[in-house]
């Protein structure tokens, strides 16, 4: 990888050099939540408000992009990595990693599962946020399968993974939830992101190469039309309305959710 994303491993700390700046990542840090997306901007578009809310509540949140989005019509690998880091800062996530699976080739192979398992065991999150199982983009569906299988296999002791020469202990997050991308589903729960909406959209706009820019000479895509941001807003408004709030982000749980107090459940 070039200078814009060089990674230097030193003891228990990662040094990530981005555009001349150095950021330190403690690989012994335990996360509460890890969000996994196929491409840079997938997480930001789908559950950025929830990440902001979780970080504000004191939870340690991380983001994992499976590819660098190099097949995207607009932008480049280097531009998208820089945009992803800028968005991370806005969202308040503590770490954003990229396992560099080739874009358009998110196959459920032993090598790819090992890459994701390594990240799960490194950061030991309690909850994963992953793509829904059915979507318009094949990479999103493949990312779901890869994430779900990595979730399970990361808990098997006889699957050995190493990180910098150190053997990682097995770890399986206690739950995973699907976030919504193109195709809709009946949500299991909806997170109120009314207070987080403006910052959420600021993080989305950090991916300037991907969205409407009247000064861009690159080929137009469905995401870069002027109407896309309005579509995004109305979707969040729709799900917010379902819970009596202005904006909401929907999630699906494959397993029943435990409720401790039905009186305050929808407070």
Secondary structure, 3 states (H helix, E strand, C coil): CCHHHEEEEECCEEEEEECCEEEEEECCCCCCEEEEECCCCHHHHHHHHHHHHHHHCCCCEEEEECCCCCCCCCCCHHHHHHHHHHHHHHHCCCEEEECCCCCCCCCCCHHHHHHHHHHHHHHCCCEEEEECCCCCCHHHHHHHHHHHHHHHHCCCCCCCCEECCEECCCCCCCEEEEECCCCCCCCCEEEECCCCHHHHHHHHHCCCCCCCCCCCCCCCCCCCCCHHHHHHHHHHHHHHHHCCCCCEEEEEECCCCCCCCCCCCCC
